[in-house]
């Protein structure tokens, strides 16, 4: 399993190096941002539906002196997931618009 993980990491690194050397890193960034925009838009309701109950459970655990540490960890995790769910899609839409406005020349593309 570790060898497979190392193979995948090596292949991703090879693709990134080849794209950077040929000047096509901009197209890769555009494709990645478009994929992330679709993913965050589709997962927004699921992330919120999971984060809010976990925030409540963490607050209930925080009230107990024996489980305070675990309650704080659950609440912090839920807050991070909630922040990503709420701030992720607007940021990615803004970044997608900036790429459309300025082009992919920012990332070393020759076009």
Secondary structure, DSSP 4 states (H G I P E B T S, - for coil): -HHHHHHHHHHHHHHHHHHHHHT-HHHHHHHHHHHHHHHHHHHHHHHHHHHHHHHHHHHHHHTSSSSHHHHHHHHHHHHHHHHHHHHHHHHHHHHHHHHHHH-GGGGT---
